């Protein structure tokens, strides 16, 4: 496991462990909630919770080989699996978020030292938290 910005985590996108390549990871989740009022207007309305969704954003620096792998994932026109494991998996295990992400943003920027600054993000669905 790699130490990223003061916390231990493992990030896997499309089966590739990108932990060492990214310094910033953000997972923003939301739920669709529908209010179902009672028929006579009295009492508390029921809340029906729908599917969880959100965004996954990772930023960091990759070498040329790492860039090729990310570009191949970006070129896919389908959802790809992802997981974000919080902790080192051994002494610290704060759970894992996993689901699918449809990538919608890929911003590579060349650097002078044979590395690429990359920001990649997408819309998530069916995100599950496993403690």
N, CA, C and O atoms as CSV, one atom per row, in Angstrom:
chain,resi,resn,atom,element,x,y,z
A,1,UNK,N,N,0.839,-1.173,0.000
A,1,UNK,CA,C,0.000,0.000,0.000
A,1,UNK,C,C,0.890,1.244,0.000
A,1,UNK,O,O,1.989,1.249,0.554
A,2,UNK,N,N,0.398,2.253,-0.614
A,2,UNK,CA,C,1.160,3.491,-0.700
A,2,UNK,C,C,0.571,4.527,0.247
A,2,UNK,O,O,-0.620,4.501,0.558
A,3,UNK,N,N,1.401,5.409,0.685
A,3,UNK,CA,C,0.968,6.493,1.544
A,3,UNK,C,C,0.620,7.677,0.660
A,3,UNK,O,O,1.501,8.237,0.007
A,4,UNK,N,N,-0.659,8.072,0.626
A,4,UNK,CA,C,-1.107,9.163,-0.228
A,4,UNK,C,C,-1.593,10.314,0.640
A,4,UNK,O,O,-2.556,10.170,1.393
A,5,UNK,N,N,-0.937,11.437,0.534
A,5,UNK,CA,C,-1.354,12.672,1.198
A,5,UNK,C,C,-1.749,12.468,2.657
A,5,UNK,O,O,-2.773,12.989,3.098
A,6,UNK,N,N,-0.958,11.727,3.400
A,6,UNK,CA,C,-1.202,11.588,4.820
A,6,UNK,C,C,-2.161,10.496,5.208
A,6,UNK,O,O,-2.436,10.327,6.397
A,7,UNK,N,N,-2.691,9.738,4.250
A,7,UNK,CA,C,-3.541,8.614,4.620
A,7,UNK,C,C,-3.206,7.417,3.751
A,7,UNK,O,O,-2.765,7.561,2.611
A,8,UNK,N,N,-3.417,6.250,4.300
A,8,UNK,CA,C,-3.149,5.031,3.556
A,8,UNK,C,C,-4.398,4.634,2.796
A,8,UNK,O,O,-5.496,4.615,3.353
A,9,UNK,N,N,-4.230,4.323,1.542
A,9,UNK,CA,C,-5.367,3.918,0.735
A,9,UNK,C,C,-4.883,3.150,-0.479
A,9,UNK,O,O,-3.717,3.251,-0.862
A,10,UNK,N,N,-5.768,2.391,-1.079
A,10,UNK,CA,C,-5.486,1.703,-2.328
A,10,UNK,C,C,-6.582,2.067,-3.311
A,10,UNK,O,O,-7.766,1.952,-2.997
A,11,UNK,N,N,-6.192,2.505,-4.497
A,11,UNK,CA,C,-7.141,2.899,-5.531
A,11,UNK,C,C,-6.930,2.007,-6.744
A,11,UNK,O,O,-5.828,1.926,-7.285
A,12,UNK,N,N,-8.004,1.334,-7.167
A,12,UNK,CA,C,-7.954,0.457,-8.336
A,12,UNK,C,C,-9.020,0.921,-9.321
A,12,UNK,O,O,-10.194,1.044,-8.970
A,13,UNK,N,N,-8.593,1.178,-10.570
A,13,UNK,CA,C,-9.526,1.562,-11.630
A,13,UNK,C,C,-9.344,0.598,-12.783
A,13,UNK,O,O,-8.239,0.438,-13.301
A,14,UNK,N,N,-10.419,-0.040,-13.182
A,14,UNK,CA,C,-10.411,-0.969,-14.308
A,14,UNK,C,C,-9.370,-2.075,-14.118
A,14,UNK,O,O,-8.707,-2.496,-15.066
A,15,UNK,N,N,-9.245,-2.535,-12.870
A,15,UNK,CA,C,-8.332,-3.635,-12.573
A,15,UNK,C,C,-6.883,-3.240,-12.401
A,15,UNK,O,O,-6.045,-4.100,-12.128
A,16,UNK,N,N,-6.556,-1.958,-12.553
A,16,UNK,CA,C,-5.179,-1.487,-12.428
A,16,UNK,C,C,-5.019,-0.708,-11.136
A,16,UNK,O,O,-5.748,0.251,-10.885
A,17,UNK,N,N,-4.063,-1.122,-10.318
A,17,UNK,CA,C,-3.772,-0.420,-9.068
A,17,UNK,C,C,-3.031,0.872,-9.407
A,17,UNK,O,O,-1.888,0.837,-9.861
A,18,UNK,N,N,-3.684,2.007,-9.185
A,18,UNK,CA,C,-3.085,3.307,-9.491
A,18,UNK,C,C,-2.712,4.064,-8.226
A,18,UNK,O,O,-2.548,5.284,-8.252
A,19,UNK,N,N,-2.581,3.348,-7.128
A,19,UNK,CA,C,-2.311,3.953,-5.824
A,19,UNK,C,C,-1.067,4.827,-5.843
A,19,UNK,O,O,-1.097,5.964,-5.373
A,20,UNK,N,N,0.033,4.298,-6.387
A,20,UNK,CA,C,1.302,5.015,-6.349
A,20,UNK,C,C,1.324,6.217,-7.278
A,20,UNK,O,O,2.203,7.071,-7.171
A,21,UNK,N,N,0.365,6.288,-8.186
A,21,UNK,CA,C,0.400,7.335,-9.197
A,21,UNK,C,C,-0.402,8.573,-8.824
A,21,UNK,O,O,-0.160,9.651,-9.366
A,22,UNK,N,N,-1.344,8.436,-7.915
A,22,UNK,CA,C,-2.216,9.555,-7.635
A,22,UNK,C,C,-2.058,10.062,-6.218
A,22,UNK,O,O,-1.971,9.283,-5.269
A,23,UNK,N,N,-2.022,11.385,-6.085
A,23,UNK,CA,C,-1.874,12.002,-4.786
A,23,UNK,C,C,-3.165,12.520,-4.207
A,23,UNK,O,O,-3.256,12.754,-3.002
A,24,UNK,N,N,-4.165,12.702,-5.046
A,24,UNK,CA,C,-5.451,13.223,-4.583
A,24,UNK,C,C,-6.569,12.328,-5.095
A,24,UNK,O,O,-6.660,12.051,-6.291
A,25,UNK,N,N,-7.411,11.881,-4.184
A,25,UNK,CA,C,-8.547,11.036,-4.535
A,25,UNK,C,C,-9.783,11.629,-3.877
A,25,UNK,O,O,-9.770,11.921,-2.681
A,26,UNK,N,N,-10.851,11.810,-4.649
A,26,UNK,CA,C,-12.107,12.319,-4.101
A,26,UNK,C,C,-13.251,11.448,-4.587
A,26,UNK,O,O,-13.398,11.205,-5.784
A,27,UNK,N,N,-14.051,10.986,-3.656
A,27,UNK,CA,C,-15.245,10.216,-3.973
A,27,UNK,C,C,-16.415,10.933,-3.330
A,27,UNK,O,O,-16.517,10.990,-2.104
A,28,UNK,N,N,-17.294,11.477,-4.148
A,28,UNK,CA,C,-18.453,12.220,-3.665
A,28,UNK,C,C,-19.700,11.413,-3.985
A,28,UNK,O,O,-19.974,11.138,-5.153
A,29,UNK,N,N,-20.463,11.029,-2.961
A,29,UNK,CA,C,-21.612,10.154,-3.156
A,29,UNK,C,C,-22.928,10.865,-2.858
A,29,UNK,O,O,-22.984,11.786,-2.043
A,30,UNK,N,N,-23.967,10.425,-3.525
A,30,UNK,CA,C,-25.307,10.937,-3.259
A,30,UNK,C,C,-26.311,9.804,-3.436
A,30,UNK,O,O,-26.006,8.782,-4.050
A,31,UNK,N,N,-27.517,9.995,-2.891
A,31,UNK,CA,C,-28.601,9.032,-3.038
A,31,UNK,C,C,-29.818,9.768,-3.588
A,31,UNK,O,O,-30.079,10.916,-3.228
A,32,UNK,N,N,-30.545,9.106,-4.450
A,32,UNK,CA,C,-31.831,9.637,-4.881
A,32,UNK,C,C,-32.859,9.286,-3.815
A,32,UNK,O,O,-33.039,8.115,-3.478
A,33,UNK,N,N,-33.527,10.295,-3.289
A,33,UNK,CA,C,-34.534,10.074,-2.248
A,33,UNK,C,C,-35.853,10.661,-2.724
A,33,UNK,O,O,-35.925,11.827,-3.113
A,34,UNK,N,N,-36.889,9.844,-2.689
A,34,UNK,CA,C,-38.212,10.288,-3.100
A,34,UNK,C,C,-39.133,10.289,-1.881
A,34,UNK,O,O,-39.183,9.319,-1.125
A,35,UNK,N,N,-39.850,11.376,-1.707
A,35,UNK,CA,C,-40.798,11.468,-0.605
A,35,UNK,C,C,-42.137,10.910,-1.071
A,35,UNK,O,O,-42.633,11.274,-2.137
A,36,UNK,N,N,-42.710,10.033,-0.272
A,36,UNK,CA,C,-44.007,9.426,-0.595
A,36,UNK,C,C,-44.985,9.809,0.514
A,36,UNK,O,O,-45.022,9.170,1.566
A,37,UNK,N,N,-45.781,10.862,0.271
A,37,UNK,CA,C,-46.700,11.306,1.316
A,37,UNK,C,C,-47.812,10.279,1.554
A,37,UNK,O,O,-48.119,9.447,0.701
A,38,UNK,N,N,-48.385,10.372,2.721
A,38,UNK,CA,C,-49.508,9.491,3.032
A,38,UNK,C,C,-50.737,9.954,2.267
A,38,UNK,O,O,-50.839,11.125,1.899
A,39,UNK,N,N,-51.667,9.043,2.028
A,39,UNK,CA,C,-52.848,9.342,1.209
A,39,UNK,C,C,-53.734,10.422,1.813
A,39,UNK,O,O,-54.302,11.238,1.086
A,40,UNK,N,N,-53.857,10.436,3.147
A,40,UNK,CA,C,-54.760,11.414,3.758
A,40,UNK,C,C,-54.029,12.690,4.191
A,40,UNK,O,O,-54.645,13.592,4.760
A,41,UNK,N,N,-52.711,12.771,3.923
A,41,UNK,CA,C,-51.962,13.981,4.247
A,41,UNK,C,C,-51.545,14.077,5.691
A,41,UNK,O,O,-50.993,15.100,6.097
A,42,UNK,N,N,-51.787,13.044,6.492
A,42,UNK,CA,C,-51.394,13.086,7.892
A,42,UNK,C,C,-50.179,12.189,8.105
A,42,UNK,O,O,-49.839,11.360,7.262
A,43,UNK,N,N,-49.556,12.373,9.219
A,43,UNK,CA,C,-48.413,11.519,9.553
A,43,UNK,C,C,-47.153,11.926,8.798
A,43,UNK,O,O,-47.138,12.898,8.043
A,44,UNK,N,N,-46.119,11.164,9.023
A,44,UNK,CA,C,-44.838,11.434,8.379
A,44,UNK,C,C,-44.781,10.749,7.026
A,44,UNK,O,O,-45.144,9.578,6.911
A,45,UNK,N,N,-44.327,11.464,5.993
A,45,UNK,CA,C,-44.212,10.825,4.682
A,45,UNK,C,C,-43.086,9.793,4.692
A,45,UNK,O,O,-42.098,9.937,5.412
A,46,UNK,N,N,-43.250,8.785,3.904
A,46,UNK,CA,C,-42.205,7.784,3.752
A,46,UNK,C,C,-41.115,8.326,2.847
A,46,UNK,O,O,-41.382,9.133,1.956
A,47,UNK,N,N,-39.900,7.888,3.072
A,47,UNK,CA,C,-38.778,8.254,2.215
A,47,UNK,C,C,-38.300,6.994,1.521
A,47,UNK,O,O,-37.902,6.030,2.175
A,48,UNK,N,N,-38.338,7.003,0.213
A,48,UNK,CA,C,-37.849,5.880,-0.572
A,48,UNK,C,C,-36.466,6.234,-1.092
A,48,UNK,O,O,-36.291,7.209,-1.823
A,49,UNK,N,N,-35.481,5.422,-0.701
A,49,UNK,CA,C,-34.097,5.685,-1.081
A,49,UNK,C,C,-33.780,4.897,-2.339
A,49,UNK,O,O,-34.013,3.690,-2.406
A,50,UNK,N,N,-33.249,5.589,-3.330
A,50,UNK,CA,C,-32.893,4.954,-4.596
A,50,UNK,C,C,-31.419,4.620,-4.677
A,50,UNK,O,O,-30.750,4.414,-3.665
A,51,UNK,N,N,-30.940,4.571,-5.878
A,51,UNK,CA,C,-29.570,4.162,-6.151
A,51,UNK,C,C,-28.572,5.225,-5.700
A,51,UNK,O,O,-28.837,6.423,-5.795
A,52,UNK,N,N,-27.413,4.764,-5.204
A,52,UNK,CA,C,-26.332,5.675,-4.855
A,52,UNK,C,C,-25.558,6.023,-6.119
A,52,UNK,O,O,-25.321,5.172,-6.977
A,53,UNK,N,N,-25.175,7.270,-6.216
A,53,UNK,CA,C,-24.365,7.704,-7.342
A,53,UNK,C,C,-23.419,8.784,-6.854
A,53,UNK,O,O,-23.448,9.160,-5.682
A,54,UNK,N,N,-22.593,9.275,-7.737
A,54,UNK,CA,C,-21.673,10.325,-7.341
A,54,UNK,C,C,-20.585,10.516,-8.376
A,54,UNK,O,O,-20.757,10.197,-9.553
A,55,UNK,N,N,-19.452,11.045,-7.915
A,55,UNK,CA,C,-18.311,11.259,-8.799
A,55,UNK,C,C,-17.046,10.726,-8.141
A,55,UNK,O,O,-16.893,10.762,-6.920
A,56,UNK,N,N,-16.149,10.233,-8.978
A,56,UNK,CA,C,-14.822,9.807,-8.547
A,56,UNK,C,C,-13.821,10.661,-9.298
A,56,UNK,O,O,-13.866,10.730,-10.527
A,57,UNK,N,N,-12.917,11.313,-8.581
A,57,UNK,CA,C,-11.895,12.145,-9.194
A,57,UNK,C,C,-10.540,11.780,-8.605
A,57,UNK,O,O,-10.381,11.707,-7.386
A,58,UNK,N,N,-9.567,11.553,-9.480
A,58,UNK,CA,C,-8.205,11.286,-9.031
A,58,UNK,C,C,-7.253,12.179,-9.818
A,58,UNK,O,O,-7.414,12.376,-11.023
A,59,UNK,N,N,-6.269,12.709,-9.120
A,59,UNK,CA,C,-5.264,13.585,-9.724
A,59,UNK,C,C,-3.892,13.105,-9.295
A,59,UNK,O,O,-3.701,12.677,-8.157
A,60,UNK,N,N,-2.942,13.177,-10.208
A,60,UNK,CA,C,-1.599,12.790,-9.844
A,60,UNK,C,C,-0.649,12.853,-11.005
A,60,UNK,O,O,-0.908,13.505,-12.016
A,61,UNK,N,N,0.467,12.158,-10.842
A,61,UNK,CA,C,1.537,12.188,-11.823
A,61,UNK,C,C,1.910,10.768,-12.208
A,61,UNK,O,O,2.153,9.931,-11.340
A,62,UNK,N,N,1.957,10.494,-13.493
A,62,UNK,CA,C,2.281,9.158,-13.976
A,62,UNK,C,C,3.442,9.236,-14.962
A,62,UNK,O,O,3.690,10.275,-15.574
A,63,UNK,N,N,4.149,8.111,-15.104
A,63,UNK,CA,C,5.179,8.050,-16.127
A,63,UNK,C,C,4.520,7.702,-17.460
A,63,UNK,O,O,3.302,7.534,-17.529
A,64,UNK,N,N,5.319,7.594,-18.511
A,64,UNK,CA,C,4.768,7.357,-19.839
A,64,UNK,C,C,4.023,6.033,-19.911
A,64,UNK,O,O,2.979,5.953,-20.559
A,65,UNK,N,N,4.536,4.989,-19.257
A,65,UNK,CA,C,3.866,3.683,-19.256
A,65,UNK,C,C,2.533,3.766,-18.519
A,65,UNK,O,O,1.536,3.204,-18.972
A,66,UNK,N,N,2.513,4.457,-17.396
A,66,UNK,CA,C,1.269,4.635,-16.650
A,66,UNK,C,C,0.253,5.432,-17.435
A,66,UNK,O,O,-0.947,5.171,-17.357
A,67,UNK,N,N,0.730,6.405,-18.191
A,67,UNK,CA,C,-0.165,7.199,-19.025
A,67,UNK,C,C,-0.834,6.329,-20.082
A,67,UNK,O,O,-2.026,6.481,-20.349
A,68,UNK,N,N,-0.074,5.418,-20.683
A,68,UNK,CA,C,-0.625,4.535,-21.717
A,68,UNK,C,C,-1.767,3.696,-21.146
A,68,UNK,O,O,-2.789,3.514,-21.808
A,69,UNK,N,N,-1.604,3.183,-19.923
A,69,UNK,CA,C,-2.653,2.389,-19.294
A,69,UNK,C,C,-3.903,3.193,-19.008
A,69,UNK,O,O,-5.016,2.724,-19.248
A,70,UNK,N,N,-3.729,4.413,-18.492
A,70,UNK,CA,C,-4.878,5.271,-18.210
A,70,UNK,C,C,-5.587,5.693,-19.494
A,70,UNK,O,O,-6.814,5.787,-19.533
A,71,UNK,N,N,-4.812,5.943,-20.533
A,71,UNK,CA,C,-5.413,6.329,-21.801
A,71,UNK,C,C,-6.249,5.183,-22.369
A,71,UNK,O,O,-7.314,5.417,-22.941
A,72,UNK,N,N,-5.773,3.950,-22.215
A,72,UNK,CA,C,-6.540,2.790,-22.677
A,72,UNK,C,C,-7.869,2.683,-21.927
A,72,UNK,O,O,-8.896,2.362,-22.525
A,73,UNK,N,N,-7.851,2.948,-20.626
A,73,UNK,CA,C,-9.085,2.935,-19.841
A,73,UNK,C,C,-10.004,4.063,-20.285
A,73,UNK,O,O,-11.213,3.865,-20.412
A,74,UNK,N,N,-9.445,5.236,-20.519
A,74,UNK,CA,C,-10.236,6.382,-20.966
A,74,UNK,C,C,-10.932,6.099,-22.296
A,74,UNK,O,O,-12.058,6.548,-22.508
A,75,UNK,N,N,-10.282,5.365,-23.187
A,75,UNK,CA,C,-10.835,5.095,-24.511
A,75,UNK,C,C,-12.041,4.149,-24.479
A,75,UNK,O,O,-12.779,4.062,-25.461
A,76,UNK,N,N,-12.246,3.455,-23.384
A,76,UNK,CA,C,-13.393,2.551,-23.284
A,76,UNK,C,C,-14.686,3.355,-23.195
A,76,UNK,O,O,-14.760,4.359,-22.486
A,77,UNK,N,N,-15.685,2.905,-23.912
A,77,UNK,CA,C,-16.979,3.590,-23.906
A,77,UNK,C,C,-17.989,2.885,-23.009
A,77,UNK,O,O,-19.197,2.978,-23.227
A,78,UNK,N,N,-17.492,2.190,-22.015
A,78,UNK,CA,C,-18.358,1.475,-21.083
A,78,UNK,C,C,-17.935,1.808,-19.659
A,78,UNK,O,O,-16.884,2.404,-19.426
A,79,UNK,N,N,-18.769,1.413,-18.728
A,79,UNK,CA,C,-18.410,1.551,-17.318
A,79,UNK,C,C,-17.226,0.644,-17.011
A,79,UNK,O,O,-17.084,-0.428,-17.599
A,80,UNK,N,N,-16.382,1.081,-16.088
A,80,UNK,CA,C,-15.272,0.256,-15.621
A,80,UNK,C,C,-15.363,0.149,-14.101
A,80,UNK,O,O,-15.832,1.078,-13.444
A,81,UNK,N,N,-14.925,-0.962,-13.545
A,81,UNK,CA,C,-14.985,-1.113,-12.093
A,81,UNK,C,C,-13.928,-0.258,-11.392
A,81,UNK,O,O,-12.868,0.031,-11.948
A,82,UNK,N,N,-14.241,0.137,-10.167
A,82,UNK,CA,C,-13.259,0.843,-9.344
A,82,UNK,C,C,-13.431,0.411,-7.897
A,82,UNK,O,O,-14.487,-0.083,-7.503
A,83,UNK,N,N,-12.380,0.603,-7.116
A,83,UNK,CA,C,-12.472,0.422,-5.666
A,83,UNK,C,C,-11.505,1.382,-4.993
A,83,UNK,O,O,-10.422,1.666,-5.504
A,84,UNK,N,N,-11.921,1.868,-3.843
A,84,UNK,CA,C,-11.088,2.728,-3.005
A,84,UNK,C,C,-11.095,2.109,-1.617
A,84,UNK,O,O,-12.100,2.163,-0.908
A,85,UNK,N,N,-9.961,1.516,-1.232
A,85,UNK,CA,C,-9.833,0.895,0.092
A,85,UNK,C,C,-9.157,1.881,1.031
A,85,UNK,O,O,-8.042,2.333,0.774
A,86,UNK,N,N,-9.843,2.211,2.122
A,86,UNK,CA,C,-9.312,3.165,3.093
A,86,UNK,C,C,-8.542,2.404,4.158
A,86,UNK,O,O,-9.081,1.500,4.796
A,87,UNK,N,N,-7.297,2.765,4.347
A,87,UNK,CA,C,-6.440,2.080,5.306
A,87,UNK,C,C,-5.452,1.190,4.587
A,87,UNK,O,O,-5.457,1.099,3.360
A,88,UNK,N,N,-4.609,0.538,5.357
A,88,UNK,CA,C,-3.580,-0.313,4.747
A,88,UNK,C,C,-4.036,-1.755,4.584
A,88,UNK,O,O,-3.282,-2.591,4.087
A,89,UNK,N,N,-5.263,-2.056,4.999
A,89,UNK,CA,C,-5.791,-3.405,4.843
A,89,UNK,C,C,-5.346,-4.371,5.915
A,89,UNK,O,O,-5.894,-5.470,6.009
A,90,UNK,N,N,-4.376,-4.005,6.723
A,90,UNK,CA,C,-3.865,-4.902,7.761
A,90,UNK,C,C,-4.135,-4.302,9.140
A,90,UNK,O,O,-5.049,-4.735,9.842
A,91,UNK,N,N,-3.341,-3.308,9.523
A,91,UNK,CA,C,-3.517,-2.711,10.850
A,91,UNK,C,C,-4.637,-1.677,10.867
A,91,UNK,O,O,-5.271,-1.464,11.900
A,92,UNK,N,N,-4.882,-1.037,9.731
A,92,UNK,CA,C,-5.950,-0.050,9.623
A,92,UNK,C,C,-6.858,-0.479,8.488
A,92,UNK,O,O,-6.413,-0.564,7.343
A,93,UNK,N,N,-8.123,-0.751,8.782
A,93,UNK,CA,C,-9.068,-1.123,7.745
A,93,UNK,C,C,-10.355,-0.356,7.993
A,93,UNK,O,O,-11.169,-0.733,8.836
A,94,UNK,N,N,-10.528,0.731,7.242
A,94,UNK,CA,C,-11.718,1.559,7.406
A,94,UNK,C,C,-12.761,1.273,6.338
A,94,UNK,O,O,-13.712,2.036,6.174
A,95,UNK,N,N,-12.586,0.179,5.615
A,95,UNK,CA,C,-13.583,-0.218,4.638
A,95,UNK,C,C,-13.189,0.082,3.209
A,95,UNK,O,O,-12.172,0.719,2.937
A,96,UNK,N,N,-14.027,-0.397,2.303
A,96,UNK,CA,C,-13.776,-0.246,0.870
A,96,UNK,C,C,-15.036,0.248,0.174
A,96,UNK,O,O,-16.128,-0.273,0.404
A,97,UNK,N,N,-14.882,1.244,-0.669
A,97,UNK,CA,C,-15.936,1.688,-1.567
A,97,UNK,C,C,-15.670,1.047,-2.924
A,97,UNK,O,O,-14.550,1.113,-3.432
A,98,UNK,N,N,-16.678,0.433,-3.508
A,98,UNK,CA,C,-16.499,-0.167,-4.821
A,98,UNK,C,C,-17.756,0.035,-5.648
A,98,UNK,O,O,-18.850,0.216,-5.112
A,99,UNK,N,N,-17.584,0.002,-6.950
A,99,UNK,CA,C,-18.700,0.188,-7.862
A,99,UNK,C,C,-18.196,0.325,-9.277
A,99,UNK,O,O,-17.135,-0.189,-9.630
A,100,UNK,N,N,-18.965,1.021,-10.078
A,100,UNK,CA,C,-18.606,1.269,-11.467
A,100,UNK,C,C,-18.482,2.761,-11.696
A,100,UNK,O,O,-19.149,3.561,-11.039
A,101,UNK,N,N,-17.615,3.130,-12.641
A,101,UNK,CA,C,-17.455,4.536,-12.992
A,101,UNK,C,C,-17.434,4.664,-14.513
A,101,UNK,O,O,-16.763,3.900,-15.207
A,102,UNK,N,N,-18.175,5.635,-15.009
A,102,UNK,CA,C,-18.135,5.986,-16.422
A,102,UNK,C,C,-17.286,7.247,-16.520
A,102,UNK,O,O,-17.699,8.321,-16.082
A,103,UNK,N,N,-16.109,7.110,-17.093
A,103,UNK,CA,C,-15.182,8.228,-17.150
A,103,UNK,C,C,-15.709,9.301,-18.101
A,103,UNK,O,O,-16.129,9.000,-19.218
A,104,UNK,N,N,-15.681,10.555,-17.646
A,104,UNK,CA,C,-16.169,11.650,-18.483
A,104,UNK,C,C,-15.191,12.805,-18.601
A,104,UNK,O,O,-15.469,13.782,-19.297
A,105,UNK,N,N,-14.049,12.706,-17.930
A,105,UNK,CA,C,-13.055,13.766,-18.005
A,105,UNK,C,C,-11.661,13.169,-17.884
A,105,UNK,O,O,-11.391,12.383,-16.975
A,106,UNK,N,N,-10.789,13.540,-18.791
A,106,UNK,CA,C,-9.406,13.057,-18.787
A,106,UNK,C,C,-8.530,14.229,-19.211
A,106,UNK,O,O,-8.625,14.688,-20.349
A,107,UNK,N,N,-7.684,14.715,-18.318
A,107,UNK,CA,C,-6.879,15.899,-18.598
A,107,UNK,C,C,-5.403,15.612,-18.372
A,107,UNK,O,O,-4.891,15.850,-17.278
A,108,UNK,N,N,-4.705,15.099,-19.398
A,108,UNK,CA,C,-3.269,14.880,-19.267
A,108,UNK,C,C,-2.490,16.148,-19.623
A,108,UNK,O,O,-2.874,16.903,-20.517
A,109,UNK,N,N,-1.406,16.358,-18.913
A,109,UNK,CA,C,-0.557,17.512,-19.164
A,109,UNK,C,C,0.894,17.065,-19.081
A,109,UNK,O,O,1.332,16.562,-18.046
A,110,UNK,N,N,1.635,17.244,-20.153
A,110,UNK,CA,C,3.020,16.781,-20.198
A,110,UNK,C,C,3.903,17.609,-19.283
A,110,UNK,O,O,3.694,18.808,-19.098
A,111,UNK,N,N,4.904,16.931,-18.713
A,111,UNK,CA,C,5.881,17.583,-17.857
A,111,UNK,C,C,7.256,17.388,-18.485
A,111,UNK,O,O,7.423,16.524,-19.346
A,112,UNK,N,N,8.217,18.157,-18.078
A,112,UNK,CA,C,9.546,18.107,-18.690
A,112,UNK,C,C,10.359,16.891,-18.261
A,112,UNK,O,O,11.376,16.593,-18.887
A,113,UNK,N,N,9.949,16.184,-17.223
A,113,UNK,CA,C,10.770,15.092,-16.697
A,113,UNK,C,C,10.188,13.717,-17.020
A,113,UNK,O,O,10.261,12.813,-16.187
A,114,UNK,N,N,9.617,13.541,-18.204
A,114,UNK,CA,C,9.053,12.268,-18.664
A,114,UNK,C,C,7.918,11.776,-17.773
A,114,UNK,O,O,7.721,10.572,-17.609
A,115,UNK,N,N,7.183,12.711,-17.205
A,115,UNK,CA,C,5.991,12.355,-16.447
A,115,UNK,C,C,4.823,13.166,-16.987
A,115,UNK,O,O,5.002,14.151,-17.703
A,116,UNK,N,N,3.638,12.732,-16.629
A,116,UNK,CA,C,2.409,13.403,-17.032
A,116,UNK,C,C,1.607,13.747,-15.791
A,116,UNK,O,O,1.416,12.899,-14.919
A,117,UNK,N,N,1.140,14.976,-15.705
A,117,UNK,CA,C,0.176,15.338,-14.684
A,117,UNK,C,C,-1.194,14.977,-15.250
A,117,UNK,O,O,-1.549,15.405,-16.348
A,118,UNK,N,N,-1.959,14.190,-14.501
A,118,UNK,CA,C,-3.222,13.664,-15.012
A,118,UNK,C,C,-4.339,13.911,-14.008
A,118,UNK,O,O,-4.168,13.720,-12.804
A,119,UNK,N,N,-5.473,14.335,-14.521
A,119,UNK,CA,C,-6.710,14.387,-13.743
A,119,UNK,C,C,-7.724,13.565,-14.523
A,119,UNK,O,O,-7.939,13.789,-15.714
A,120,UNK,N,N,-8.342,12.613,-13.840
A,120,UNK,CA,C,-9.336,11.763,-14.489
A,120,UNK,C,C,-10.529,11.649,-13.548
A,120,UNK,O,O,-10.362,11.480,-12.340
A,121,UNK,N,N,-11.728,11.740,-14.104
A,121,UNK,CA,C,-12.915,11.668,-13.254
A,121,UNK,C,C,-14.077,11.063,-14.029
A,121,UNK,O,O,-14.049,10.953,-15.255
A,122,UNK,N,N,-15.090,10.679,-13.279
A,122,UNK,CA,C,-16.264,10.102,-13.908
A,122,UNK,C,C,-17.427,9.991,-12.948
A,122,UNK,O,O,-17.304,10.262,-11.753
A,123,UNK,N,N,-18.551,9.588,-13.493
A,123,UNK,CA,C,-19.779,9.408,-12.722
A,123,UNK,C,C,-19.859,7.966,-12.227
A,123,UNK,O,O,-19.672,7.023,-12.995
A,124,UNK,N,N,-20.135,7.811,-10.955
A,124,UNK,CA,C,-20.211,6.484,-10.363
A,124,UNK,C,C,-21.652,6.011,-10.286
A,124,UNK,O,O,-22.584,6.814,-10.316
A,125,UNK,N,N,-21.823,4.712,-10.186
A,125,UNK,CA,C,-23.144,4.160,-9.888
A,125,UNK,C,C,-22.980,2.860,-9.113
A,125,UNK,O,O,-21.922,2.231,-9.139
A,126,UNK,N,N,-24.026,2.480,-8.438
A,126,UNK,CA,C,-24.044,1.250,-7.648
A,126,UNK,C,C,-22.871,1.157,-6.674
A,126,UNK,O,O,-22.283,0.090,-6.497
A,127,UNK,N,N,-22.539,2.280,-6.048
A,127,UNK,CA,C,-21.416,2.294,-5.113
A,127,UNK,C,C,-21.808,1.584,-3.828
A,127,UNK,O,O,-22.852,1.865,-3.240
A,128,UNK,N,N,-20.964,0.671,-3.404
A,128,UNK,CA,C,-21.202,-0.113,-2.194
A,128,UNK,C,C,-20.045,0.125,-1.224
A,128,UNK,O,O,-18.879,0.104,-1.618
A,129,UNK,N,N,-20.375,0.349,0.028
A,129,UNK,CA,C,-19.358,0.477,1.077
A,129,UNK,C,C,-19.337,-0.837,1.855
A,129,UNK,O,O,-20.368,-1.296,2.347
A,130,UNK,N,N,-18.158,-1.430,1.956
A,130,UNK,CA,C,-17.986,-2.664,2.718
A,130,UNK,C,C,-17.068,-2.378,3.889
A,130,UNK,O,O,-15.881,-2.120,3.690
A,131,UNK,N,N,-17.599,-2.420,5.129
A,131,UNK,CA,C,-16.748,-2.125,6.291
A,131,UNK,C,C,-15.737,-3.225,6.551
A,131,UNK,O,O,-14.948,-3.129,7.491
